[in-house]
Amino acid sequence: MRKVGIVGAGAVGAACTMALALRHSADEIVLVNRTPAKSVGIATDITYGAAMGDVTAVRSADIPDLAGCSVVLLTAGVNEKTGGATDRNDKEGRLKLLTANAKIYRELVPDIVAAAPSAVIIVVTDPPDPLTDVARASAGHERVFGTGTFLDSLRFRTHLGRHFGVAPNAIDALVIGEHGTSSVFLWSSARIAGSSVDALVDRPPQTRERIERDVRQANIAIIEGIGASQYGIGIVSARIAEAVLRDEKVVLPVSSAQKAFGVSLSLPSVIGAAGVERVLMPQMSQQEEAALRASAQHIADASARLKQ
């Protein structure tokens, strides 16, 4: 039985629940929230609509009910709007949320592991890179990784698709490093049907700057419109959960511990039943390699402040 737990029934937790149910990613979804009335309402609402298609059982639950989950999506915490992380000129970005959300993770993760000791834990809460390190330390095992730059990469492909007039899924392009202001766009390896984007793009500096700005600030634009960036990450989280549940060995840019950099950050990773099974280092230009090292340092500096 494919059982998925979601801890946190805010905007992102609700979107994850909806995406998992619509995609029939799991046979059972248990939604845990500190205010049970909210998780009950979400589960009940989705259940009525889910009855139209393939049946996925959706129910509100407590942490002990995570027993038997293969995957737990951790979405609890302070979001960007509440945490004041919506200033386009603030280089810290989502990292402003780290102190508050690390405290929540340190309280929740041991209880999650006690209830579901074999589950793969997927960090969805912002900022996912340093929180992946916090969650892994609190869990006491290595089956922990974050959603990382998977959504950033999809946003990158979407904007490239708009520029070139092609479908995003026809584009092979990655964002790596931090899911945040220091993320690294791999322009040198971006391809459309085997053709280099570098060779195709017109006025590269101006186009690159515009696309990178639109991708980096996509979350803020969404928050200004609807109050929370939720639906994209909900779909992405469901897709990652599927990769674990099905032991797919698919390669996705997600965040996991990288010894070479001393922090968790995103690189193309083979996802299977145990979580991240292998990391593939992509080809990069010298400038991109330097940017990746700077991104790792940016994450490390934020994590260091937790110890002060």
N, C-alpha and C positions, 0 to 999 in steps of 0.2 A: 504494500500500500504506500503510495506516494503522499507523504504528510509533510506539510510546510508550516512553520510557525512564523508569525510576524509579531515583533514586540515593539509596540508604539502605534497608536491609532490616530496620529495626526494626519495632515494632508498627504504626506508621503506614504504612511502606512496604509491609509485608505486606498490610495492609487495602486500600491503594490497588490493589495487584496483584489481589487477590481481586475487588474491585468492578469493575475494568476487565474482568476475564475473565468475570464473571457477566453483565455488561451487554453483553458483546461490543463494547466501545467501540473496540477496535483489532484489527488483524489480527495484530500482533506486539507483545509486551511484553518489554523487556529490563530485567532487575533487576540493579543494580550494588551491591555492598557491599564494604567494606574487608575483611570476613571472607567469602571466597567460599563457604565451606561453608554458611553461613546462607542466602545467596541461592540456592544450588543446591537446598537442602532445600525452601525455599518454592516455587520454580519447579517442582520435580518434583512436590510434593504437589498444587499447584493444577492442574498439567497433567493428572494422572490424573482429577480430577473434571471438568475442562473438556472432556474427551473425550465427555461425555454429550450436549453441546449443540453450538451453533455453535463451530467450532474457532477458538480464539485460541492462537497459539504463544506460550508463556511460557518464557523461558530466562534462566539466569544469565549475566552477561556482564561485561566490563570496560569502562571508560570509552570506549576507542576504538570499541567496538561500538555506541555511541550514534549512530554515523554513519547518516544517513538518517532519524533521528527527527524528526517534526514537532513533538512536544511532549516536554519533559523535566520530570517532577515531581521536585522536590528536597525530600527528606524527611530527609536526614541531619542529625545533630546530637544534642545533649543534650536529653532530654525533661523534662517538668515534674517528674515524681517524682524522677528522678536529680538534676535541677538545683535542687531545693528550692523549687519554685514552686507549692506546694500549701497555702499558708496563706491561709485565707479573709479574714483581716484585713490582709493585705499589699497595699497599693495598687499596688505595683510589678508584682505578678502575673508573667505570662509574660516581662516585660521583664528579669527576673533572668537569663534565659538568653541575653541578647543578646551579651555579650562572648565567651562560649565558642563560640556558634554562628556569630558573625560571622567568627571565626578560621577555622572549618571551611569556611565559604562562600568566603572569600577564597582558600583553597587549591583548592577543587573547581571553582568556576565557570569560571575560565580554561581548565581542561582540558576541561570540558563543551563550552564554546564552540568549542574547537579541534576536537573530534570532531564536533559537530553545529552548525555555524555558523548554520544557518537555523532552528534549532528555537526555539519559544516556550518560555521557562523559567517554570515556575509554582512559586512559593515556598510550600511547605506547612509547613516547620519553624516552630516558635514561637521568637520572636515574629515573625509574618509581615510586619508593616508595616515596621519598620526593616530587617529582613533583605531586603525587596524593594529598598530603597535600596542596601544592600550588594551584592546580586546584580547590580543594574543597573550599578553602577559597575564591578564586576569583569567583567561581560560585555562592556561597551563598546557595547551597543546597547539599544534601547528595548523589545524584545519580551520584557519581564519583568514579571510581576505576581504578586500573592499571593492565596491563597484568602480572605484577609480576613474579612469578617463574613457571608459566605454561610451558614456553619453557624450563627452566632449568630441570623441572621434566621429560619432554619428552626426553631431552638429557640424563638424568640419566637412564631412562628406555632403551634407545637405547644402551648405553654402557653396561648396565647389560645384555641386550639381546645378544650382541656380545660375551660377556664373557661366557654366559651359552648356547649359541646356540639356543635361543628361540626367538620368535617374541616379539618385544617391547610391543605390546598391550596385551601380556599375563602376563605382569609384573605390579604389583601394588607397586609403589614406588614414594615418594614425596620429593621435595626440597621445603623448606619453608624459611621465613625470607626475607632477602634482595635479590633482583635480582642483585647480585654483588659479591664482594670478600668475604663477610661474610655469604653467603647463607649456610643453614643448611640441610644436607642430612640425612633423617630419615632412616638410615640403620636398626634400631631396629624393624621397622614395615614393611619393604620391604618384599614382598611376591611373589612367583611364584607358582601358583596353590595351594595356601594355605601353601606352605612350606616356612619357613623363609630363606631369603637370607643369613642371618648370619650363619645359619647351613650349607648352601650349598657352600658358597664361600671358595675357597682355599687360604691359606696364607692371611687371612683377612687384616692385616695392609698394606701390600704392594699393594694388589688389591684395597683396598679402596682409598689409596693415589693416585694411578694411575687414577682410574675412576673419583675421585673428581677433580683432576687436569685437566683431559681432558674436563670435563663438565664446570668447571669454566673458562677455557681458550678457550673454543670452539669459542666464538665470535672473539677473537684475531686471531686464526688460519684462520677463515673465512675471516676476514678483510685483512689479509696478502695475501690471494689468490685472492679475488675479489673486495676489497676496501670497502665493507660494509656488515654487517650481516643483511640480509634483508628477504630472502625467508621464513625461518622458522618462524620469527616473523610475517610475512605477513599471513601465514596460521593460526597461533595461533590466531591472531587478528580477522580473519574472523570467526573462530570457536567461539570465545567469543561473537562476535556480533550476531551470530546466536542464541546463548543461550538466549540473551536478547530479540531478535526479536520474538522468538518462546515461550518465557516464560517457558523455559525448566525445571527449577529447578535442573539442572545438577550441580554437585559439582566439582569445579576447583580450583587450587591453584592460586588465584589472590590477588592483593594488595589493601587493604582498611584500613580505620582508625581503629586502635586497641587501645581502651582506656586503656587496661591493660598494654600496652607498650608505650603509649604516641606518637606513630608515625603510619604511614601506613606501613604495611608489609604484606607478603603473608602467608595466612593460607587457608586450604580447605574451600571453600565458596559456598553457594547455590546461583546460578545465575538465575535470572528471569527478568521479564519485568521492574522491578524497579532497576535493577543492583544487587548489593550484598544484598541479603535478610536475610542471616543468616551465621554465621561463626561457623565452627566445629573445636574444638581443638583436634588435633590428640594425640594419646598416644606417649609418648617420654621417652627415658631414661633420667637419671639425667644429663648426659653429653650433650645430645641434648637440654634439657631445658636451661641449662647454655649457650649453644651456641646461642640459640634463643634470650635470653636476651642480649647477647653481640652484636648480629646482630642488634637488636633494638637500642642499644646505639650507634652503628656505624652510623646508619641512623640519629639518633637524633643529634649527634655531627656535622654531615654535615649540617643539617638543621639549627642548631644554628649559623653557620658561615654566613648564609644569613642575620641574624639580626645584624651582627657586622658592 
